[in-house]
């Protein structure tokens, strides 16, 4: 079992590890932009960001993982992606994860919307 996000990413083969580092940086920047205090943790054996204060304290805001064929972003909610049909049109996804090609990143607006919808659920 991997203990922290750094070791999770380091255990992945390149170019997956490089893509995960870029995704992690994008998610962290957009969370900071949203003004949310978080800590990086492992949850469900994947790296993610847990809310430190305010509404939703202690809950997972967003997680991410690397798979053989894609990266996945998990808003830790079964309802967020269902409310993002316009923003994610044409993107591969499941009810709980948005898929991103290895070597690619989602648009900042998609990540921002995901973060805000997840935060709204916690109010």
N, C-alpha and C positions, 0 to 999 in steps of 0.2 A: 504494500500500500504506500502510495506517495504521500509525503508529509506536508508539502507546501507547493505553491504555484511555481516557484523557481525550479524545484526538482521535477515537477510534472513536465514543464517545458523542456528542461535539459534531457529528459529521458526519451524525447521524441526524435525521430530521424529528421535530418534536413531534407527537403525544404519546409517540412511541417513545423519544426521548431521556430524557424525564421518567421513563418506566417503567424504562429501563435504569439510571438513577441510583438509583432506589429498590431495584432488584434488587441492584445492586452493593453498596449499603449493607447490605442484609439479609445477603448472602453474607459480607461482611467481618465483620459482627457475629457471625454464627454460627461463622465460622472462629476468631475471637478467643475466643468462648465455649468452643470445643473445645480451646483452648490450643495452636494450631498457628501457628508462625512462617512467614509467607508473604511473597512480593513479588508485586505486580501486574505482569503481563506480557501481551504478545500472543503467542498460540500458535494455529496454524492460522487466522490472520487474525481471531481473536476474542479479547476480553479474558478474562483468567483469573487464577488465583492459583497460584503455584508454591511448593512447600515449600522452606524455607530451611535447616532443620536437623532432625536426628533421622532416623527411618525415612522413606524416600522423598525424601531431600534431592535437589533438582533436578527432581523429577517434578511434573507438573501435578496439582493437587488437584481443581480445579473450574473450569470456564469458563462463559461465558454469551454470548449473542448476541441481536440483535434481527432479526426477520424481518418481512415485510409483515403477516402475520396474528397473530403471537405472539412472545413471548420464548422462548428456549430455554436450558436449563441442562444443561451437559455435564459428567458426572463423569469424563471422560477414561478410561472403562473400559466395555467391552461387557458386563460382568457386574453392575454395581451396580444398575441399574434393574430387571433381571430378578429381583433379590432383594428388591424393594420393592413387590411386587404389592398388598399390603394397603394400604400408605401412599399409593399412587398410583392406587388404583382410581377410575375415572371421569375420570382426567386424560389428556389427549392426550400420547402419547409415541412415540418410536421406540426401537430397541435402545440408542441412544447419547444420547438427549436427552429431557428432560422439557419439555413445552410449557406455557407459562403465558400466559393472555390478556393482551394489552396493557392496562395499567392495573391489573392484578392482581399478586399475589405469592403464592408457595406458602406453606403453613404452615411455621413455624419447625421443627416436628418432622420434616417431610419433608426439609428442608435438613440438619438435624442428622443424620438417619439416612443420608443420602447421603454426607455428610462422613465419618462413622464407618465406613461400609462401604468407602469408598475408602481410608481410612487402614488398615483391616484388611487390604486386599489387599497393602499394601506391607510388612507384617510378615514 
